[in-house]
Amino acid sequence: MKVGIPRALLFYKNVGVKKAFEDAVGHEVIVDENGHLMGAFGVAVLAKRSGIEKDFSFDIANTNFKTTGFDCPKCANHCEIVCVFKNNKLIDSWGNKCDNGAVKVD
């Protein structure tokens, strides 16, 4: 790298995104080795600043988590829908590109 050329620092490890940034800015992009932790730190800061206090337990030894996936047949996208269950209750889903494949969380 030449002296005087600015460098960018990214906090994620997607090689495709890194390459796209390098192509866009015309410079090397450095990826922080601990970048995967930045989102967790950010959420912790936002949670503390919110001023909302709730009881929370990290006791999950007897909690059952299950992840399932399926290909949605409802349109030409054939999206891969991922569903996460906690103790057999749907808590989240993602992957749909349209409302046809949306899985509703109770």
C-alpha positions in Angstrom: 0.0 0.0 0.0 1.3 3.5 -0.9 1.9 6.0 1.8 -0.8 8.7 1.9 -3.6 6.6 0.5 -6.5 6.5 2.9 -7.6 3.1 4.1 -11.1 2.0 5.2 -11.8 -0.1 8.2 -14.9 -2.4 8.1 -16.5 -4.3 11.0 -17.8 -7.3 9.1 -16.2 -10.3 7.3 -18.2 -10.7 4.1 -15.5 -11.1 1.4 -17.9 -10.0 -1.3 -18.8 -6.8 0.5 -15.1 -6.2 1.2 -14.3 -6.6 -2.5 -17.1 -4.3 -3.5 -15.9 -1.6 -1.2 -12.3 -1.9 -2.5 -13.6 -1.7 -6.1 -15.7 1.3 -5.2 -13.1 3.3 -3.4 -10.1 2.1 -5.3 -8.1 1.3 -2.1 -7.4 -1.6 0.2 -10.0 -2.3 2.9 -8.9 -3.6 6.3 -11.3 -5.9 8.1 -11.2 -5.8 11.9 -10.6 -9.4 13.3 -13.1 -8.7 16.1 -15.7 -7.2 13.8 -18.3 -9.8 14.5 -18.5 -8.4 18.1 -19.3 -4.8 17.1 -23.1 -5.4 16.6 -23.3 -6.9 20.1 -21.5 -3.9 21.6 -23.7 -1.5 19.8 -26.9 -3.2 21.0 -25.6 -3.2 24.5 -24.9 0.5 24.3 -28.4 1.2 22.9 -30.0 -0.9 25.5 -28.3 0.9 28.3 -29.1 4.3 26.9 -32.8 3.4 26.5 -33.4 3.6 30.2 -35.8 0.6 30.1 -35.1 -1.9 32.8 -36.5 -5.4 32.7 -35.8 -8.7 34.5 -33.8 -11.0 32.3 -32.5 -14.4 33.0 -29.6 -16.1 31.2 -30.7 -19.5 32.6 -31.4 -21.3 29.3 -30.2 -24.8 30.4 -33.8 -26.2 30.2 -34.8 -24.2 27.1 -35.3 -26.0 23.8 -34.3 -24.0 20.6 -35.1 -25.5 17.2 -34.4 -24.1 13.7 -36.2 -25.3 10.7 -36.2 -24.2 7.1 -38.3 -24.7 4.0 -38.6 -23.5 0.4 -41.7 -21.3 -0.1 -43.7 -22.4 -3.1 -46.0 -19.3 -3.1 -44.3 -17.4 -5.9 -41.4 -17.6 -8.5 -38.8 -16.6 -5.9 -38.9 -19.9 -4.0 -37.4 -18.2 -0.9 -35.7 -20.3 1.7 -37.7 -19.4 4.9 -35.9 -20.0 8.2 -38.0 -20.3 11.4 -36.6 -20.3 15.0 -38.6 -21.9 17.8 -38.1 -21.5 21.5 -39.9 -24.3 23.5 -42.0 -25.1 20.4 -43.1 -21.4 20.1 -42.2 -19.5 16.9 -40.0 -16.6 18.0 -38.6 -15.4 14.6 -38.5 -16.1 10.9 -36.7 -14.6 7.9 -35.8 -15.2 4.3 -39.0 -14.2 2.5 -38.7 -11.7 -0.4 -42.4 -10.9 -0.5 -45.4 -11.1 1.8 -46.5 -14.4 0.3 -43.9 -16.3 2.2 -44.1 -14.3 5.4 -44.3 -16.4 8.5 -46.2 -14.6 11.2 -44.8 -14.6 14.8 -47.5 -14.7 17.5 
